[in-house]
Amino acid sequence: MSAATSPAKPTPSAKPAKPAMPARPGKTAAPAPGRATDADASAATDGRSLLTLLNRYRGLRKLLLLAVAAAVLVPLADARWGSGSWPGALTVGLDEPLGKVSDWIIDNRDSHWVFLYFFGHISNAIVTSVHAVYVVLLALGWAGVTAAATLLAWRVAGVKVAATTLASLAVCGLLDMWVPTMRTLALMAVAVAASVVLGALLGLAGGLSDRMFRVLRPVLDTMQALPAFAYLLPIVLVFGIGVAPAVLATVVYAAPPMARLTALGLRGTDKGVLEAVASLGATGRQRLLTARLPLARRELLLGVNQTIMMALSMAVIASVIGADGLGDRVYQALSTVDVGSALAAGVPIVLLAIVLDRTTAAAGERVGTETQGKGGQRWALVAVVTAAVAVLSRAMGALSWPDGWTVAIAAPVNDAKDWMVDHLYSGVPGIGGTADWAAHYTGWVLDPLRDGLQGLPWWGALLIVAALAWLIGTWRTALTAVLALGAIGVLGRWESSMDTLSQVLAAVAVTLVLGFAIAVGAARSRRTERVLRPVLDVFQTMPQFVYLIPVVALFGVGRAPAAAAAIVYALPAVVRITSQGLRQVNPGAMESARSLGATSGQQLRQVQFPLARPELLLAVNQAVVLVLSVVIIGGLVGGGALGYEVVFGLAQGDLATGLMAGVAIACLGLMLDRVTQPTKARAGKGA
């Protein structure tokens, strides 16, 4: 008998199945409590399939509408305006009104009540705060400051961070930069405190209210995308030259990351936790203090970190308008092309950033982990030892760093720079020199991209931006993007903006490719993350002016060194945000993927990247705004376009030229943000 027809032999372990109990006539058998029936599973599957079909339908509907709109609008626009650049009839000249505003400010700055009783009080408060901090630092002396910083780091971060703090302050003194370091520390302490408070308040408002988040989003984009040089001129016109405008410029630049990350942390709070807290009868304030803020602690700490880094990166730019300290030393050294002296002043900026980063991060991690009594005793010990060291150093007359304890590094650094230029600029066997790389990048990437954007009809650019923004968002998103791009043409900055846009797009693409690749390695290996952390600190806190001269020496003058400076500056933020997002992916989801046999690459593509989407989008946003912020630096080294116009306006005191070019850069940032940041449509409303 064949196997197909032979009866199956019962196995010894097989048990006879119990006959099913028939249901009563007219009634169906009730499922067991807690068990899902086939109908439930089928309904859930049908629901997911319906949702997928609806999403596909909406996407197809948008594509169809875009095709119809293009078929109608493109021929009409081509017949009406042709393929030229932005028409002059649609531009608005603001040179004369802005010139009158500038003249009025200059004439009334010393007599009008607005300046005397409003802006004057703000300026006096800032100057008084910075001076008070500086006086305290001088009173402590170098030994007292070192002891206070080391003991504080030990108290909140442990022995390793305390040793790092001690070594960092010692290096500042050995480089003969103690007094400039104290001046910078006083200014940055006030600027960082104001930035954190302002950013936290804005982020709190945006995290708790969807409407406020939509209102704040373009404000934060403008604050961060508007180049510092662009708003230095109006700030100087109002507040003059000195510490106050430097602090205000730093706050405008450094507060947005704190606001963004605070809002991201609050909006990403687990809904289940909030529902559980609400079910216990907690009020809105209690839910905020006991659930939302503690759960968003990592984002808050990252916001403080980014604020410190960006504030210190403004130290050199602030020196342009009278801020003393390390930034002024860097600026003066680079004006004479003295890379060694610039590095000697730039290294303490990096060390300050590392110390503040490690100390504040550890302080946040240890909040609430100690008993009140023990914590009070340790704080008392820190205060007593610091006071004793300060009094002893004052009694010995050793308030400033000893002159004999210094090391000169300017000459060796300049020799190393000369060697790199002589050996790497050209003639490297097999790969060519850095000059060849710069020429290839300019000729193969930047020039075709610029020519394509400038050759694109202005109405075609508007249609493309509207289509991209609408596909990933709503009609409001598309309208905002179109208005931002249209404002550039109205301001008469179309051609130069397309040139700047080509540089930004190319630099952002390189930054994201490198940043995502590095972040994946950092997220998968704690050792890699620890090795990269000081490197990222150095790249992000080292002022752009410090590595600007070596970049120009290696790549020449033009748009290539400007792109290199932008990539180096924007890369650390992308790596930090992306790696943190990948590390915070739900471990349960990762374990489920591994149990199903997913490879490492499949886990990354299908689990980590989708679940870390908010952080990835934030990384893209930060790449755009940080690259835009270095556009001004590109204008200083031959990048041209809007960056040069801003620098020219500041140098000549031309408010119209500098401010309008800065506004155009901010509009570019707003447009790129809307095109790259998806926006969910409201439920029940069509897109």
C-alpha positions as CSV (number, residue, x, y, z in Angstrom):
1,M,0.0,0.0,0.0
2,S,1.4,3.4,-0.9
3,A,2.1,6.0,1.7
4,A,-0.6,8.2,0.3
5,T,-3.3,5.7,1.0
6,S,-2.0,4.0,4.2
7,P,-3.8,5.0,7.4
8,A,-1.7,7.1,9.8
9,K,-0.5,5.3,12.9
10,P,-1.4,6.9,16.1
11,T,1.6,8.0,18.2
12,P,1.8,6.8,21.8
13,S,1.7,10.3,23.1
14,A,-1.3,11.4,21.2
15,K,-4.4,12.0,23.2
16,P,-8.0,11.7,21.8
17,A,-9.4,15.1,21.2
18,K,-12.4,16.1,23.2
19,P,-15.6,16.5,21.2
20,A,-16.7,20.0,20.8
21,M,-19.7,21.0,22.8
22,P,-22.5,22.1,20.6
23,A,-23.8,25.6,21.1
24,R,-27.3,26.2,22.0
25,P,-29.7,26.9,19.1
26,G,-29.7,30.6,18.2
27,K,-26.6,31.4,20.2
28,T,-22.9,31.3,19.4
29,A,-20.2,29.9,21.6
30,A,-18.6,32.6,23.7
31,P,-14.8,32.8,23.5
32,A,-12.7,32.2,26.6
33,P,-12.0,35.4,28.5
34,G,-8.7,37.0,27.4
35,R,-8.4,35.1,24.2
36,A,-8.7,36.7,20.8
37,T,-10.9,35.0,18.3
38,D,-10.3,34.5,14.6
39,A,-12.8,37.3,14.0
40,D,-10.8,39.7,16.2
41,A,-7.6,38.8,14.4
42,S,-9.3,39.2,11.0
43,A,-10.8,42.5,12.1
44,A,-7.4,43.8,13.2
45,T,-5.8,42.6,10.0
46,D,-8.5,44.3,8.0
47,G,-8.0,47.5,10.0
48,R,-4.3,47.5,9.3
49,S,-4.9,46.8,5.6
50,L,-7.5,49.5,5.4
51,L,-5.1,52.0,7.0
52,T,-2.4,51.1,4.6
53,L,-4.8,51.4,1.6
54,L,-5.9,54.9,2.9
55,N,-2.3,56.0,3.2
56,R,-1.5,54.8,-0.3
57,Y,-4.7,56.4,-1.6
58,R,-3.7,59.8,-0.1
59,G,-0.2,59.5,-1.5
60,L,-1.5,58.6,-5.0
61,R,-4.1,61.3,-4.8
62,K,-1.4,63.9,-4.0
63,L,0.7,62.6,-6.9
64,L,-2.3,62.8,-9.3
65,L,-3.2,66.3,-8.2
66,L,0.4,67.4,-8.6
67,A,0.5,66.0,-12.1
68,V,-2.7,67.8,-13.0
69,A,-1.4,71.0,-11.5
70,A,1.9,70.7,-13.3
71,A,0.2,70.1,-16.6
72,V,-1.9,73.2,-16.2
73,L,0.5,75.6,-14.4
74,V,3.7,74.9,-16.2
75,P,2.6,75.9,-19.7
76,L,0.8,79.0,-18.3
77,A,3.9,80.1,-16.3
78,D,6.2,79.4,-19.3
79,A,4.0,81.5,-21.6
80,R,3.8,84.4,-19.1
81,W,7.3,84.6,-17.6
82,G,9.5,82.3,-19.8
83,S,12.5,80.7,-18.3
84,G,14.3,83.7,-16.8
85,S,15.4,84.6,-13.3
86,W,13.2,86.4,-10.8
87,P,11.5,89.4,-12.5
88,G,12.5,92.8,-11.4
89,A,8.9,93.9,-11.2
90,L,8.3,91.5,-8.3
91,T,11.2,92.9,-6.2
92,V,10.9,95.4,-3.3
93,G,13.7,97.8,-2.6
94,L,14.3,98.1,1.2
95,D,17.7,100.0,1.0
96,E,16.1,103.4,1.6
97,P,13.8,102.4,4.5
98,L,16.5,100.5,6.3
99,G,18.9,103.3,5.8
100,K,16.5,105.7,7.5
101,V,16.0,103.2,10.4
102,S,19.8,103.0,10.8
103,D,20.1,106.8,10.8
104,W,17.3,107.2,13.4
105,I,18.9,104.6,15.7
106,I,22.2,106.4,15.6
107,D,20.7,109.8,16.1
108,N,18.4,108.8,19.1
109,R,20.5,106.1,20.8
110,D,21.7,108.4,23.5
111,S,18.5,110.3,24.1
112,H,15.3,108.4,23.3
113,W,13.5,106.8,26.2
114,V,13.4,103.3,24.5
115,F,17.1,103.2,24.6
116,L,17.5,104.8,28.0
117,Y,14.9,102.9,30.0
118,F,14.5,99.6,28.2
119,F,17.5,98.6,26.1
120,G,19.8,100.5,28.6
121,H,18.6,98.4,31.5
122,I,19.0,95.2,29.6
123,S,22.6,96.2,28.7
124,N,23.4,97.2,32.2
125,A,22.0,94.0,33.7
126,I,24.2,91.9,31.3
127,V,27.3,93.9,31.9
128,T,26.8,93.8,35.7
129,S,26.3,90.0,35.7
130,V,29.4,89.4,33.6
131,H,31.4,91.8,35.7
132,A,30.2,90.1,38.9
133,V,31.2,86.7,37.8
134,Y,34.6,87.9,36.6
135,V,35.3,89.6,39.9
136,V,34.5,86.4,41.8
137,L,36.9,84.5,39.6
138,L,39.6,87.1,40.1
139,A,39.0,87.1,43.9
140,L,39.4,83.3,44.0
141,G,42.7,83.4,42.2
142,W,44.0,80.7,39.9
143,A,44.4,78.3,42.8
144,G,40.9,79.0,44.2
145,V,39.3,78.6,40.7
146,T,41.1,75.4,40.1
147,A,40.2,74.0,43.5
148,A,36.6,75.1,43.2
149,A,36.2,73.6,39.7
150,T,37.9,70.4,40.6
151,L,36.0,69.8,43.8
152,L,32.7,70.7,42.0
153,A,33.5,68.1,39.3
154,W,34.4,65.5,41.9
155,R,31.2,66.3,43.9
156,V,28.8,65.8,41.0
157,A,30.7,63.7,38.5
158,G,33.4,61.6,40.2
159,V,37.1,61.3,40.2
160,K,37.7,61.0,36.4
161,V,35.9,64.2,35.6
162,A,37.6,65.9,38.5
163,A,41.0,64.9,37.1
164,T,40.0,66.1,33.6
165,T,38.9,69.4,35.1
166,L,42.2,69.8,36.9
167,A,44.3,68.9,33.8
168,S,42.2,71.3,31.6
169,L,42.6,74.3,33.8
170,A,46.3,73.5,34.1
171,V,46.7,73.5,30.4
172,C,44.9,76.9,30.1
173,G,47.5,78.3,32.5
174,L,50.5,76.6,30.8
175,L,49.4,78.1,27.5
176,D,49.5,81.5,29.1
177,M,45.8,82.0,28.6
178,W,44.6,82.2,32.2
179,V,43.3,85.7,32.2
180,P,41.5,85.4,28.8
181,T,40.1,82.1,29.9
182,M,38.5,83.7,33.0
183,R,37.1,86.5,30.9
184,T,35.6,84.0,28.5
185,L,34.3,81.9,31.3
186,A,32.5,84.9,32.9
187,L,30.9,85.9,29.6
188,M,29.9,82.3,28.7
189,A,28.5,81.6,32.2
190,V,26.0,84.4,31.8
191,A,25.2,83.6,28.2
192,V,24.7,79.9,28.8
193,A,22.5,80.5,31.8
194,A,20.3,82.9,29.8
195,S,20.2,80.5,26.8
196,V,19.2,77.5,28.9
197,V,16.5,79.4,30.7
198,L,15.1,81.0,27.5
199,G,15.4,77.7,25.6
200,A,13.7,75.7,28.3
201,L,10.8,78.1,28.6
202,L,10.3,78.1,24.8
203,G,10.7,74.3,24.6
204,L,8.2,73.9,27.5
205,A,5.6,76.0,25.7
206,G,6.2,74.1,22.4
207,G,6.2,70.7,24.1
208,L,2.9,71.2,25.9
209,S,1.0,72.9,23.1
210,D,0.8,71.8,19.4
211,R,-0.3,75.3,18.4
212,M,2.6,76.9,20.2
213,F,5.0,74.4,18.7
214,R,3.8,75.4,15.2
215,V,4.3,79.1,16.1
216,L,7.7,78.6,17.7
217,R,9.1,76.4,14.9
218,P,9.7,79.2,12.4
219,V,10.9,81.5,15.2
220,L,13.5,78.9,16.2
221,D,14.5,78.3,12.6
222,T,15.0,82.1,12.1
223,M,17.1,82.4,15.4
224,Q,19.3,79.5,14.4
225,A,19.5,79.9,10.6
226,L,20.0,83.7,10.6
227,P,23.8,84.1,10.5
228,A,25.4,85.7,13.5
229,F,27.0,88.3,11.4
230,A,23.6,89.3,10.1
231,Y,22.1,90.2,13.4
232,L,25.4,91.6,14.9
233,L,24.9,94.8,12.9
234,P,21.4,95.7,14.3
235,I,22.5,94.5,17.8
236,V,25.5,96.8,17.6
237,L,23.4,99.7,16.4
238,V,21.1,99.3,19.4
239,F,23.6,98.3,22.2
240,G,26.9,99.6,20.8
241,I,30.2,97.7,21.1
242,G,31.0,95.6,24.1
243,V,29.9,92.7,26.3
244,A,26.1,93.2,26.1
245,P,25.7,92.7,22.4
246,A,28.1,89.8,22.5
247,V,26.0,88.0,25.2
248,L,22.8,88.8,23.3
249,A,24.2,87.4,20.0
250,T,25.3,84.3,21.8
251,V,21.9,83.8,23.4
252,V,20.1,84.1,20.1
253,Y,22.4,81.5,18.6
254,A,22.6,79.1,21.5
255,A,19.0,79.0,22.8
256,P,17.3,77.2,19.9
257,P,18.9,73.7,20.5
258,M,17.7,73.8,24.1
259,A,14.2,74.7,23.0
260,R,14.1,72.1,20.2
261,L,15.3,69.2,22.4
262,T,13.1,70.2,25.3
263,A,10.0,70.2,23.1
264,L,11.1,66.9,21.5
265,G,11.5,65.3,24.9
266,L,8.2,66.5,26.2
267,R,6.3,65.6,23.1
268,G,7.9,62.1,23.0
269,T,6.8,61.2,26.5
270,D,5.2,57.7,26.7
271,K,1.4,58.1,26.5
272,G,0.8,55.1,28.7
273,V,2.8,56.7,31.6
274,L,0.8,59.9,31.2
275,E,-2.5,58.0,31.3
276,A,-1.4,56.1,34.4
277,V,-0.4,59.3,36.2
278,A,-3.6,61.0,35.1
279,S,-5.7,58.0,36.4
280,L,-4.2,58.6,39.8
281,G,-5.7,62.0,39.9
282,A,-2.6,64.1,39.2
283,T,-3.1,67.6,38.0
284,G,-1.4,69.0,34.8
285,R,1.4,70.6,36.8
286,Q,2.0,67.3,38.7
287,R,2.1,65.3,35.5
288,L,4.7,67.7,34.1
289,L,6.9,67.7,37.2
290,T,6.6,63.9,38.1
291,A,6.3,62.3,34.6
292,R,7.1,64.4,31.6
293,L,10.2,66.3,32.8
294,P,11.9,63.2,34.4
295,L,11.2,61.1,31.3
296,A,12.6,63.8,29.1
297,R,15.8,64.2,31.2
298,R,18.1,62.8,28.5
299,E,16.8,65.3,25.9
300,L,17.1,68.1,28.4
301,L,20.7,67.2,29.2
302,L,21.5,66.9,25.5
303,G,20.0,70.4,25.1
304,V,22.2,71.8,27.8
305,N,25.2,70.1,26.1
306,Q,24.4,71.6,22.7
307,T,23.8,75.0,24.2
308,I,27.2,75.0,25.9
309,M,28.9,73.9,22.7
310,M,27.2,76.4,20.5
311,A,27.7,79.3,23.0
312,L,31.4,78.6,23.1
313,S,31.6,78.4,19.3
314,M,30.4,82.0,19.3
315,A,33.3,83.2,21.4
316,V,35.3,84.3,18.4
317,I,32.4,85.9,16.5
318,A,31.4,87.8,19.7
319,S,35.0,89.2,19.8
320,V,34.3,91.0,16.5
321,I,31.9,93.3,18.4
322,G,34.1,93.9,21.5
323,A,33.9,90.8,23.6
324,D,37.3,90.3,25.3
325,G,38.8,86.9,26.2
326,L,39.9,83.9,24.2
327,G,37.8,84.8,21.2
328,D,39.6,88.1,20.8
329,R,43.0,86.3,21.0
330,V,41.9,83.9,18.3
331,Y,40.6,86.8,16.1
332,Q,43.8,88.9,16.5
333,A,46.1,85.9,15.8
334,L,44.2,84.9,12.6
335,S,44.3,88.5,11.3
336,T,48.0,88.0,11.1
337,V,47.7,84.4,9.8
338,D,49.4,83.1,13.0
339,V,47.8,79.6,13.3
340,G,50.0,78.7,16.3
341,S,48.8,81.6,18.4
342,A,45.2,81.0,17.3
343,L,45.4,77.4,18.3
344,A,46.9,78.3,21.7
345,A,43.8,80.4,22.4
346,G,41.4,77.9,20.7
347,V,42.5,74.9,22.8
348,P,41.2,76.5,26.1
349,I,37.8,77.0,24.5
350,V,37.7,73.3,23.7
351,L,38.8,72.4,27.2
352,L,36.2,74.7,28.8
353,A,33.5,73.0,26.7
354,I,34.7,69.5,27.7
355,V,34.7,70.4,31.4
356,L,31.3,72.0,31.3
357,D,29.9,69.2,29.2
358,R,31.1,66.4,31.5
359,T,30.2,68.2,34.7
360,T,26.6,69.3,33.7
361,A,25.8,65.8,32.2
362,A,26.9,64.0,35.4
363,A,25.1,66.5,37.6
364,G,21.8,65.7,35.8
365,E,22.4,62.0,36.1
366,R,23.0,62.2,39.8
367,V,20.0,64.4,40.7
368,G,18.0,62.8,43.5
369,T,20.4,59.9,44.1
370,E,21.8,61.1,47.4
371,T,20.3,61.8,50.8
372,Q,19.8,65.4,51.7
373,G,22.1,65.2,54.8
374,K,25.0,63.6,53.1
375,G,24.7,65.9,50.1
376,G,24.7,69.0,52.4
377,Q,27.9,67.8,54.2
378,R,29.7,67.3,50.9
379,W,28.7,70.7,49.6
380,A,29.9,72.3,52.8
381,L,33.2,70.5,52.4
382,V,33.6,71.8,48.9
383,A,32.8,75.4,50.1
384,V,35.3,75.2,53.0
385,V,38.2,73.8,51.0
386,T,37.6,76.3,48.2
387,A,37.5,79.2,50.6
388,A,40.7,78.0,52.4
389,V,42.6,77.7,49.1
390,A,41.4,81.1,47.9
391,V,42.4,82.8,51.2
392,L,45.8,81.1,51.2
393,S,46.6,82.0,47.6
394,R,45.6,85.7,48.3
395,A,47.8,85.7,51.4
396,M,50.7,84.5,49.3
397,G,50.0,87.0,46.6
398,A,49.5,84.3,43.9
399,L,46.2,85.4,42.3
400,S,47.4,85.2,38.7
401,W,49.0,82.3,37.0
402,P,52.8,82.3,37.6
403,D,54.8,83.6,34.6
404,G,57.4,80.9,34.7
405,W,54.8,78.1,34.3
406,T,54.0,78.6,30.6
407,V,54.8,76.7,27.4
408,A,55.0,78.3,24.0
409,I,53.4,76.2,21.2
410,A,52.9,78.8,18.4
411,A,56.2,78.1,16.6
412,P,55.9,74.3,16.5
413,V,52.3,74.5,15.3
414,N,53.2,76.9,12.5
415,D,56.0,74.6,11.4
416,A,53.6,71.7,11.3
417,K,51.1,73.7,9.3
418,D,53.8,74.6,6.8
419,W,54.8,71.0,6.5
420,M,51.3,69.9,5.8
421,V,50.9,72.5,3.1
422,D,54.2,71.6,1.5
423,H,53.4,67.8,1.4
424,L,49.7,67.5,1.0
425,Y,48.6,70.4,-1.1
426,S,49.6,68.7,-4.4
427,G,51.6,65.8,-5.7
428,V,50.5,63.1,-3.3
429,P,51.1,59.8,-5.3
430,G,48.1,57.9,-6.4
431,I,45.4,60.2,-4.9
432,G,46.5,63.6,-5.8
433,G,46.6,66.5,-3.3
434,T,44.0,68.4,-1.4
435,A,44.0,71.1,-4.2
436,D,43.0,68.4,-6.7
437,W,40.2,67.2,-4.3
438,A,38.9,70.8,-4.0
439,A,39.0,71.3,-7.7
440,H,37.1,68.0,-8.3
441,Y,34.5,68.8,-5.7
442,T,34.0,72.3,-7.1
443,G,33.9,71.2,-10.8
444,W,31.9,68.0,-10.4
445,V,29.5,68.9,-7.6
446,L,29.2,72.6,-6.9
447,D,29.3,74.0,-10.4
448,P,26.7,71.7,-12.0
449,L,24.4,72.1,-9.0
450,R,24.7,75.9,-9.0
451,D,24.3,76.2,-12.7
452,G,21.2,73.9,-12.6
453,L,19.6,75.9,-9.8
454,Q,20.3,79.3,-11.4
455,G,19.1,78.0,-14.8
456,L,15.9,76.8,-13.3
457,P,13.0,79.2,-13.9
458,W,12.0,81.0,-10.7
459,W,8.4,79.7,-11.0
460,G,9.7,76.2,-11.6
461,A,11.7,76.4,-8.3
462,L,8.6,77.5,-6.5
463,L,6.5,74.6,-7.9
464,I,9.2,72.1,-7.0
465,V,9.4,73.3,-3.5
466,A,5.7,73.4,-3.1
467,A,5.4,69.8,-4.4
468,L,8.1,68.4,-2.1
469,A,6.7,70.2,0.9
470,W,3.2,69.1,0.2
471,L,4.1,65.5,-0.4
472,I,5.7,65.1,3.0
473,G,3.4,67.5,4.9
474,T,0.3,69.6,4.5
475,W,-0.8,72.5,2.3
476,R,0.3,74.8,5.2
477,T,3.8,73.3,5.0
478,A,3.9,73.9,1.3
479,L,2.6,77.4,1.6
480,T,5.3,78.3,4.2
481,A,8.0,76.9,2.0
482,V,6.8,78.7,-1.0
483,L,6.5,82.0,0.8
484,A,10.0,81.6,2.3
485,L,11.5,81.0,-1.2
486,G,9.4,83.7,-2.7
487,A,10.6,86.2,-0.1
488,I,14.2,85.7,-1.3
489,G,13.2,86.8,-4.8
490,V,11.2,89.8,-3.5
491,L,14.3,90.9,-1.6
492,G,16.3,90.8,-4.8
493,R,18.6,88.0,-3.7
494,W,17.6,85.2,-6.1
495,E,20.8,84.5,-8.0
496,S,23.1,84.7,-5.0
497,S,20.6,82.6,-3.0
498,M,20.7,79.8,-5.6
499,D,24.5,79.9,-5.4
500,T,24.3,79.6,-1.6
501,L,21.7,76.9,-1.8
502,S,23.9,74.7,-4.0
503,Q,26.7,75.0,-1.5
504,V,24.3,74.1,1.4
505,L,22.8,71.1,-0.4
506,A,26.1,69.6,-1.2
507,A,27.6,70.1,2.3
508,V,24.4,68.8,4.0
509,A,24.5,65.7,1.8
510,V,28.1,64.9,2.7
511,T,27.4,65.7,6.4
512,L,24.5,63.4,6.6
513,V,26.3,60.5,4.9
514,L,29.3,60.8,7.2
515,G,27.2,61.6,10.3
516,F,24.9,58.6,9.9
517,A,27.8,56.2,9.2
518,I,29.7,57.4,12.3
519,A,26.6,57.4,14.5
520,V,25.7,53.8,13.6
521,G,29.2,52.7,14.9
522,A,28.9,54.9,18.0
523,A,25.4,53.5,18.8
524,R,26.5,49.9,18.5
525,S,29.7,50.2,20.6
526,R,30.0,52.0,23.9
527,R,33.8,52.0,23.4
528,T,33.5,53.7,20.1
529,E,31.1,56.2,21.6
530,R,33.6,57.0,24.4
531,V,36.5,57.4,21.9
532,L,34.4,59.7,19.7
533,R,33.0,61.9,22.5
534,P,36.2,64.0,23.0
535,V,36.8,64.2,19.3
536,L,33.3,65.5,18.7
537,D,33.8,68.0,21.5
538,V,36.9,69.3,19.9
539,F,35.3,69.6,16.4
540,Q,32.2,71.3,17.7
541,T,33.7,73.7,20.1
542,M,36.9,74.7,18.2
543,P,36.0,78.1,16.7
544,Q,35.6,78.0,12.9
545,F,38.2,80.7,12.6
546,V,40.8,78.4,14.2
547,Y,40.7,75.7,11.5
548,L,39.8,78.1,8.8
549,I,43.4,79.0,8.0
550,P,44.6,75.4,7.8
551,V,41.6,74.5,5.6
552,V,42.3,77.4,3.3
553,A,46.0,76.4,3.2
554,L,45.1,72.8,2.3
555,F,42.2,73.5,-0.1
556,G,42.9,77.0,-1.5
557,V,40.5,79.9,-1.6
558,G,37.0,79.3,-2.9
559,R,33.8,77.4,-2.2
560,A,35.6,74.1,-1.3
561,P,37.2,75.3,1.9
562,A,33.9,76.9,2.9
563,A,32.1,73.5,2.4
564,A,34.8,71.7,4.4
565,A,34.4,74.2,7.3
566,A,30.6,73.7,7.2
567,I,30.9,69.9,7.2
568,V,33.4,69.8,10.1
569,Y,31.2,72.2,12.2
570,A,27.8,70.4,11.5
571,L,29.0,66.8,11.7
572,P,29.3,66.5,15.6
573,A,25.7,67.5,16.2
574,V,24.4,65.0,13.6
575,V,26.5,62.2,15.1
576,R,25.4,63.0,18.7
577,I,21.7,63.3,18.0
578,T,21.6,60.3,15.6
579,S,23.6,58.0,17.9
580,Q,21.4,58.9,20.9
581,G,18.3,58.2,18.9
582,L,19.5,54.8,17.8
583,R,20.6,53.8,21.3
584,Q,17.2,54.7,22.8
585,V,15.3,52.4,20.6
586,N,13.0,50.1,22.6
587,P,15.1,47.0,23.7
588,G,11.9,44.9,23.4
589,A,11.6,45.7,19.7
590,M,15.3,44.9,19.1
591,E,14.9,41.6,21.0
592,S,11.9,40.6,18.9
593,A,13.8,41.3,15.7
594,R,16.7,39.2,16.8
595,S,14.4,36.4,17.8
596,L,12.9,36.4,14.3
597,G,16.4,36.0,12.8
598,A,16.9,39.5,11.6
599,T,20.5,40.3,10.7
600,S,22.3,43.3,12.0
601,G,21.6,45.3,8.9
602,Q,18.0,44.4,8.9
603,Q,17.6,45.4,12.6
604,L,19.2,48.8,11.6
605,R,17.0,49.4,8.6
606,Q,13.7,47.9,9.7
607,V,13.7,48.6,13.5
608,Q,16.2,51.2,14.6
609,F,15.9,53.8,11.8
610,P,12.1,53.7,11.8
611,L,11.8,54.0,15.6
612,A,14.5,56.7,15.8
613,R,12.8,58.8,13.1
614,P,12.2,61.9,15.2
615,E,15.9,62.0,16.2
616,L,16.9,61.4,12.6
617,L,14.7,64.2,11.3
618,L,16.1,66.5,14.1
619,A,19.6,65.6,12.9
620,V,18.7,66.6,9.4
621,N,17.3,69.9,10.7
622,Q,20.5,70.6,12.7
623,A,22.7,69.8,9.7
624,V,20.8,72.3,7.6
625,V,20.9,75.1,10.1
626,L,24.5,74.5,11.2
627,V,25.7,74.4,7.6
628,L,23.8,77.6,6.9
629,S,25.4,79.2,10.0
630,V,28.9,78.7,8.4
631,V,27.9,80.3,5.1
632,I,29.3,83.6,6.5
633,I,32.6,81.9,7.0
634,G,32.5,80.8,3.4
635,G,32.1,84.4,2.4
636,L,35.4,85.2,4.2
637,V,37.4,82.6,2.2
638,G,36.0,83.1,-1.3
639,G,32.6,81.3,-1.0
640,G,30.9,84.4,-2.3
641,A,27.1,84.6,-2.6
642,L,25.0,85.6,0.4
643,G,27.9,85.0,2.9
644,Y,30.0,87.7,1.2
645,E,27.1,90.1,1.2
646,V,26.6,89.7,4.9
647,V,30.3,90.2,5.7
648,F,30.4,93.2,3.4
649,G,27.4,94.8,5.1
650,L,28.9,94.4,8.5
651,A,32.3,95.7,7.4
652,Q,30.8,98.8,5.7
653,G,28.0,99.4,8.2
654,D,25.4,98.8,5.5
655,L,22.3,97.6,7.3
656,A,20.3,97.0,4.2
657,T,22.9,94.8,2.4
658,G,23.9,92.8,5.4
659,L,20.5,92.3,7.0
660,M,18.7,91.5,3.7
661,A,21.4,88.9,2.8
662,G,21.0,87.5,6.4
663,V,17.2,87.3,6.0
664,A,17.6,85.5,2.7
665,I,19.8,82.9,4.4
666,A,17.2,82.5,7.1
667,C,14.5,82.1,4.4
668,L,16.6,79.4,2.8
669,G,16.8,77.6,6.2
670,L,13.0,77.9,6.7
671,M,12.3,76.5,3.2
672,L,14.8,73.6,3.7
673,D,13.3,72.8,7.1
674,R,9.8,72.6,5.6
675,V,10.9,70.4,2.7
676,T,12.9,68.0,5.0
677,Q,10.6,67.9,8.1
678,P,7.4,65.9,7.6
679,T,4.2,67.3,9.2
680,K,1.3,65.1,10.1
681,A,-2.1,66.3,8.9
682,R,-4.8,66.6,11.4
683,A,-7.1,63.8,11.7
684,G,-10.2,64.1,9.6
685,K,-8.8,66.7,7.3
686,G,-7.5,66.3,3.9
687,A,-4.1,67.2,2.9
